Amino acid sequence: MTEPRTILVAGDEFVLPESLRGALVEEVGSGHEVRELALPWPSTPFGPVAEVDEASGTEEEVIAALDGVEIAVTHLAPFTAKVFANAPTLRLVVVSRGGPVNVNLDAATERGVAVCYAPGRNANAVAEFTIGLTIATCRNLVAGHSGLATGSWPGHFYQYAHAGFEIAGSTVGLVGYGAVGRLVGRLFTAFGARVLAYDPYVADMEPGVTKVEDLSELLAASDIVSLHQRVTPETRGQIGAAEIARMRRGAVLINTARGAVLDYDALCDALDSGHLAAAGLDVYATEPLPPDSRLLRTRNVVLAPHIAGCSREVAERAARICAAEVGRWLRGEPLRNCANPVVLEG
């Protein structure tokens, strides 16, 4: 039995505080003081808070909730330099996301606070959604529904020029081959597609997936290009006008990664000109999507409101991943997903 600790669970309307608490009790027992903070996302959209991105709530309410707390588990609470400066007892922050974007990692490291995250929590959800978005985009599913909903029968989709095309027999190019890209490749292979993957940091490929060393080669060879790279200085704006121009005429572009990796004006230009047949998008340069966005006026686009990683299983899995890290911390075991391991070296 470890010494009782004071733990804050700062959940929201997706990763519920009670889910975080339940996972913690299952992992470490009920002998710890667990406080709850409920944040308003997604009813209130997340956004920047001070110097961190994609956060929900205020610095002041987090600081108040952290009084005497040693361990904090959260989804979107802002952990800024100001928060760390006003939380002297804090030693561990666990974020139930694929990366700790709502945490000032430098400030955490300076204060000796370890920061963990939950990679792979939504990989399966995003992979499944990518396949669904691809089918909807390639097979006129949304346009067909819209026609019926407005009282017409869109029979023109049986005209050869307007008919969709199948995944089976197509060439699918994956840009990024991490946890999500790997699962997406497996699913596209099961559909009977030829799958190519570009990722300079991954050497091993699943059976049926061919590694391509040059991004331009992948773009030129693919009927469907699906984006799965993380946002880094290298990948920000990686798919721009020049890259889209290298894609096959009539190709389809799918983005369930991040808005920052794609030039959306260049995408709209390619769709308006007919160079690309269609696009399926779940992420955008600005979220929520502004009402004057050009994407809302562009032909052959299927839009989703950044929900690829949203499933009940994701919320539950994220809570369990976080609880497991807290358990390792309390038992003195090595942390599995620590973003600043330097704080553990002392």
N, C-alpha and C positions, 0 to 999 in steps of 0.2 A: 504494500500500500504506500503510494507516494504521499508526500506532505501535501495537505490541502492548499490549493491555489485559488486565486480570484481570476476568473475568466470572463471576458466580455464577448458575447456573440452579437454582432451587428448585421442583422439580415435585412431583407426587404420583401417585396411582394412576390418575388420569384424564388430566391433562396431564403426560405422563411426562417426567422429566428428560432422557431420551435424545431425545425428540421436540423439546424446546427446544434441546438441543445441536445436533441435526441441522439444524434450521431456521437456527440461527445460523451454522453452518459453511457452509451453502448461500448465506447472505446475505453474510457478511463474510469467509469463508475460514477457514483453520485456523491462522492465525498468532497466535491469542490464547490465553491460558490460560483454559480454561473449567472451573470447579469445579461439582460436582453436589451437591445436597442433596435427599434423598428424604423427603417428608412423608407422613403416614399416612392422609390423607383419600382415599376415603370410608370405609375400614375403621374409622377413628376419626372420628366426626362432627366437622365444624367447629363453631366457636362463638366467643364473644368472647374476645379475648386482650388483657388490660389495657384500653385505651380503644378498640380497633378491633373491628369485627364480622366474623363469618364467616371466621375464620382457622384455619389448621392449623399445628401445631408450637408451639414455645416461643420466647420472646424470647431465651433464653440460647443455644439452638442456632443461631438465625439470626445473633446477634452473633458467635459463634465462626466461623461460615461466612463472614462478611463481612470478616474480617481481610485488609486490603490490597486489597479489591475496589472497583472503580470503577463497575461496572455490574451491576445485579441484575435478573434476569428471573424472575418467579414467577407462580404461580396464586393461592395462598392463604397464603403465609408472612406472619406478622404484622410489619408495619413500623410500630412504635409510636415514641413519643417516646424511650423508652429505647433502642430499636434505633438510631435515627438519632444519638442522643447518643454511641453507642459504635461508630459506623462513620464515622470522620473522612475516609476516602478516597472514600466513596460519592458519586457525582454524578448517577446516573440509575437509577430504578426503573421497570421496565415490568411491568405486571400484565396477565395474559392473561384479563381479565374485561371485562364491559361497563361496569364502573365500579370505581375503586380503593377499594372499601369496606374492604379489609384494610390500608389505609395511612392513617396520621395525616398528612393533607395539610398541615395547619398546621405540624407539626414538620418535614416535608420542606422546605417553603418557607423556614422559618426557617434551616435548615441549607444552603440553596442547592441542594437536590436536586430535579431535574426528575422528575415522575411522569407516566408515560404509561399508557394502558389500551387495550383492544381492543374498541371498539364494533362491534356488528353481527356478532360472531364466531358467535353462535348464532341469528341472526334466522331463517334458513331452517329450522333444526331446530325452533324453537319454533312457527313458523308451521305446519309440517306436523303437529306434535303437536297443536296447537290444533284442526285439522280432525279428526284422529283422535279426540280427546277429545270433540268435539262430536257426531260420529257415534255413538260409544259411548254417550253420555249420552242422545241423542234416540231411539236405536233399540233400547234395552233389551239391548245387547250383553253387558254385564257381568252383569246379572241373569239373562239367558238362560244364560250359561256357568255361573253359580253353581247354577242349577237342575239343569242336566245333571250337574254335578260331584257333586251330592248325591243323584243317582239319580232325579230327577223329570223329567217332560217338561212345561216351562212353556207349555202351549198357550193359557193365558189371555191371552198377548200378542196373540192374534188377536181377542180381544174388543175392540170399538171403544174402550171406555173405557180400555183398557190399551195399545192400539197406539201405537207411536212415530209420529214425523212426520218429513218429509223437509226437507232444507235448501233444495232447489229450491222457489222460490215463497215462501219465508219472508223476513222482514225481519230482518237481522242488524245490530246496533248495536255498533260498536267504540268503546271508551273508551280513547283513546290511539292516536295514528297516527304513531308513529315507525317505526323500521326493521322491527320485528315487525308492528305493526298494518298497515303498508302491504302487506306480503306476505300477511298473513291476509286482508285485503280483496280482494286479487287472486284468492286461491284461492276464497273464498266467492262472488265474482262468477262464477268459472268454473263453480261448482255451480248457478248460476241463481238465486242469492239477490239480493234488493235490499239493498244495503249502505249503511249510514249510518256516519258517523264524527264523534266529538267530540274535538277537540284544539285548545284555544285558541292553541297555539303553532305550528300548522301551517296554512298557507293552501292549498297545492296538493294536490289529490286525484287519485288514479289514475282512469282512465276507468271509469265504472260505480259510483263511490263518491260519495255526496252528503255534503257537509260540513254538520253541524248545529251551530248556535251555542250551543244551550242543552242541558245534560246532561239535564234533566228531559224535554225533548221527545224526545230519543233513547230514553230509558228507556221512555217511554210508547208509542213507536211500534214497538218491537222485539219479535220473537218469541224471538230469541236475543241475549243481551248478552254480549260477550266483552271481558275486561279486559286492557289492554296498556299501562297507564300506569306510569311510573317512580315510585318512592317519593320524594316531596318533602314539605315541610311542607304544601303545598296539597293533595296527593293522599292523604296518610295518613288512613285512615278515610273516604275519599271516598264509598264505597258503603256506606251505613248503612241503618238501618231506614226512614227517610223515603224514601230513594232506591229501595230495594227495593219499598216500597209503591206507588211510581209505575209500576213495571213491570206489564206486562199479566198478568192472571191466566192461569196455565198457561204462562208464559214459562220459558226456561231460562237459567241464568247459568253462564258459563265463566270460570275464573280461572287463567291461566297467567302472570300478571304477578308480583305479590308479595303475600304474606299481609297485609301492613300496609294495603293499600288497601281491604280488605273487612272488614265487621263480621260475623264468623262466627256469633255468637249470633243476630243478626238474620236471617241466611240460614237457620239451622236453624229459627227460628220460622216463616219464610215457607214452608219445605218441610213442616214439621209441619202447618201450617194448610191446605196445599194451594194457597196463593196462587201459589207457584212449582211448576212440574211437576217440575223436576229441576235438578241442578247438577253440573258437572264441575270438579274442583279438582286442581291440581298443586302449589299453594303454600299455606302455612298461617301463622297468627300465631306458632306455636311449632313448630320443626322440630328433630328428628324429631317427628312427631305423637304427642302423649301417649296412652298406652293408655286413659285415662279421657276422651278427647276426645268431646264431644257429637256430632261429625260421624260417629263410628263407630256411633252409635245412631240416626241420622237417616235417614229414608226417601229413596229416589230420589237418592242421591249416588254419583257415580263418583269414586273417589280414586286419585291417582297420587302417587308419592313424590318430587316435585320433579325430574322427569326430562325435562321438555320440552326443555331446552337441552342434553341429553346425547346426543351422537352421536360416533362416531369422527372424523367430518369436522370437528366443532366443535373437538375437541382439536388436530387437525392445523392447522386454520385459525388458531386462536388462537396457536399457536407461530409460524406464518409472519408474522402481524400483528406480534407482538412483535419478531421478528428484523428485520423491516423498519424498525421504530423504532430499534433499536440501530444498524442500518446508516446511517440518516439521521444519528444522533448522531455516529457515528464519521467520517462524511464532511463534517460541518459543515453539513448541510442542515436546513431547518426541520422540526421534529417535527410529525406529523400529528394526533396525539391526546394532547396534553399537558394535564393537569388543572390545572397551576399555571404557566402561561406567564410569569408575572411573574419567575420565576427566570432566564428566558432574556434578559430585557431588558438586563441589565448586560453 
